[in-house]
Amino acid sequence: MPKRPNRENTDAESPELDDAFFARARPAGEALGPAFLIKAKRTPGRPKVEEPKRPVSIRLRPEVLDHLRSTGAGWQTRVDDALAKLINEGRL
């Protein structure tokens, strides 16, 4: 990687960060304040569920798997729902 950027590929509105920029840099908590850190720690991701689903490994015929995947995103959830329905109906 060249030490100097190609002048044709640089953006005047977004100059390359230099040593002076990094010398002025501060930790997020210091720069944005404690309220930012409190909010950032409150939203760690998905909420926890009481009974999370468990991953399993199952062998399926290629045509069955191809059909399920061809139904689009969420196919695994639909398979789970269909199996639960069969169990609740006493058919499985």
N, C-alpha and C positions, 0 to 999 in steps of 0.2 A: 504494500500500500504506500503510495507516495506521501511524503511528509507535507507537501503543499497541495491544497485542493486545486482541481482544474477550475480556472476562473469561469469557464463556460458553464459549468455545472453547479455554481454556487448561487445561493438565493440571498439577495441583499437584505431582505426582511428577516431572514433567519441566519445570521452569521454563524460561523463555526465557533464553538465554545473554546475559549482559550484558558491559559493558566490563571489569569486575573479573575475570570468568572468562577472558577473552582476555589480560588482563595477566598472569595466572598460568600461561598455557599455555606448554608447552615442546615442543621438537622430539621426535618419537617416540624417536629414539635416546637422547636424554637422559632422557626420562621412563621408558622401558621397558628401557633398558640395551642394551649391545652384543650380547648373546645374541639379542635380538629381531631386530636388524638382520642378523646373520649368517644366521638362519633365513629371514628375509624375502628375502634375496638368493639363497638356495639354491633357492627354489621359484618360478622365474619363469613357469611355465606348463607347456605340453605339452613332453614330451621331444622332442629332435630326432631325426628319422629319417634313415637313410643315403640313401635315395632318396625324397624327398618327391613326392607326386603334383603334377602341374602342371595349372593351370587351362586349359581350352580353351573355345572357342566352337563350337557345332555347331547346324546348322539341322535341326529335326525337324518332321514333320507334326504339326499340332495334336492329332489323335487319338492319336498315339504318345506325345506328351508328356503329354497328359491321363491316358492309361492308366498311364504310369510314375509320375506324381505321385500318382495315386489309390492306389498301393500303400503309401503312407505314408512316414514319415521313413526316411531311409537309401536312398532309391531310386537316388541317384547311385552309391552304393557297390555296390548290386546290379547296376546296369548295367555298372560297371567289372568286377565279378566275372564276369558273363556273357560279356563280350567277351574277357576273359582266358581263360576256359574254351574258347571257340570257337577262339581262337588256338592254345592248347595242343593241341587236338584236330585242328588242321590244317584246320579248316572255315572259316577266315577269313583 
